[in-house]
Amino acid sequence: MHERVSGSRAIRHGFSERTSHLAGVLRRLGRQRATVFVAVVLYNASPELIGEKLGVPPRTVRLTFDTTASRLRHPIYRAELEPLADEIGAFGASALVDEEMRALIREWRLEEMFEPLCAVCARPMPVPVVHTLQSRPGRPRRYCSNACRQKAYRARRKR
């Protein structure tokens, strides 16, 4: 018998156990490769920002991301992550961040490096979940709210 969430889908209890496999796979890939992959997928960071933070050119960041994605498709990793892919479709990409992933993010200080900050108040901005590995259309957000955007506009007008 499965528990129901909001009357929609059943919860599978082995899910959190499988998501910890993702953190283990990322650790085995190496810190730089995993950092680039997590920065793109979770924080939607640009190759320029990632390159600046890691001290490598943006081209190297793109190559690193491509090779990391390719390695994750390798049968060794794919066998571990395939059951997780089915579950992500049911729960959304935000389900990828469990306790093991949070520990990895804290240990490597990824949130401090790649979390976008508001240009006015310097508070962390909400990061949209990226469902594909392609860049998002449009410009990235600069302000956390309409109030900060208006404050910046008034400051520009005064000059």
Beta strands, then each sheet from edge to edge (+ up, - down):
strand 1: 4-5
strand 2: 9-10
sheet 1: 1+ 2-
end
